[in-house]
Amino acid sequence: MKLTRADYDRLMMPCYVPMDMLVKRAHGCYMWDTEGRRYLDLTSGIAVNCLGHTPEGVVKVIKKQASELIHVSNIFANVKTLELAAKLEKLTGFERAFFVNSGTEANEAALKLARRAALENYDESKDEIIAFSHSFHGRTFFAVSVAGQDKYSDGFGPKPGAITHLPFNDVEAFKKQISDRTCAVILEPVQGEGGIIQADPEFLKTVRALCDEHHAYLIFDEVQTGVGRTGTLFCYEQTPVKPDILTMAKGLASGIPIGCVLTRTEIAMHFKPGTHGSTFGGNALACAVGCYVLDTIAKPGFLEKVTSKGAFFRAELLKLGQKYGVFSEVRGKGMLIGCVLAEKYKDQAAQLQKLCFKHRLLTLLAGSGVLRLAPPLNIKKEHLKEGLELMEKALQDFTAR
Ligand SMILES: Cc1ncc(COP(=O)(O)O)c(C=O)c1O
């Protein structure tokens, strides 16, 4: 069957507007379309393919695991799920894991757990969830209502209640709002979709202290920042606080769908048989790849290189952006990078992204004013340099319009 990009618009629900090509294959940091054109991919499947496309080690693990055990459901325990839970416990200190298939599902489970624990420890009046403007926590109706972007949650009828949105990094607004009614506070340590905005350390200290005072759970959504993306295994390690509940997904199995919620035993115990579940969650194939990913990125020196390559790339991008007067700032941590467009070009990130595509450089957006880059964690410096050359061509076109 000969299919083209035009068939996408005929066959698929119109939720996305993919770039004008049809992907055939990908390897490392390159992608090829059906016309044989090669692209340098600095999107990593939206921060998912942390070891690049089709990495040899992952392919080997998939082949081996697929020939042994793929899926049995959670009515049976399997070795690989336990292996991944044990590795995560060793690396983070969180004693209990719940596996799902996506970031949304991880946050949905975390929010339900926080509500259930508060209800059982106190009463049903302790139901408020505090979240922040520009946050993104996924697309189920609860997760999308909790996130602070109305454009994603409006238009689907009545929303789940007892959710408060506050400005991010605003200590005073937070102090004013949190009370004994608050059962959970959820935040991204670096807001990804919202524009690569870091949580301020002083803000986090206040949030942690007041969560403790009011017996509210602090949930860190590390779906995008986790699994090495920001240069440490989890981004919370670079902050002065540790959350009570931690969610992750994206990079954990390098492209095989997986998500996970981690927490301490006393919180986890509020999920009892029947309170929550997932058919696919924790399947052996995804967990086997998850084990391989964690073993790889926890190797000595791996994460240090993510930090140093990220710092190099950010500095060079800023130089380029300033040479052409297009970027006012290049921010982020490790391999999660946001090129902020200068006031003159504010809201034109999508136009720049299209020009990058013209030069066969694949990039992401984080809102209308930030071009986001999420290269594979193991990308070589020579490929980052190639990215800079292609970016320069796109910037030349952008300013010459
Ligand atoms: C911080 C954050 N949370 C949750 C999600 C939702 O994850 P998923 O698309 O895997 O459901 C995303 C996805 O971009 C994210 O960046």
The ligand as a Gaussian input file, in Angstrom:
#p B3LYP/6-31G(d) Opt

LIG

0 1
 C        5.210000      17.300000      32.545000
 C        4.307000      16.403000      31.775000
 N        3.358000      15.707000      32.425000
 C        2.527000      14.874000      31.776000
 C        2.607000      14.704000      30.413000
 C        1.668000      13.762000      29.707000
 O        2.357000      12.627000      29.349000
 P        1.751000      11.619000      28.243000
 O        1.644000      12.385000      26.979000
 O        2.749000      10.496000      28.201000
 O        0.440000      11.148000      28.734000
 C        3.576000      15.397000      29.693000
 C        3.671000      15.259000      28.231000
 O        4.224000      16.047000      27.522000
 C        4.457000      16.273000      30.394000
 O        5.398000      16.972000      29.750000

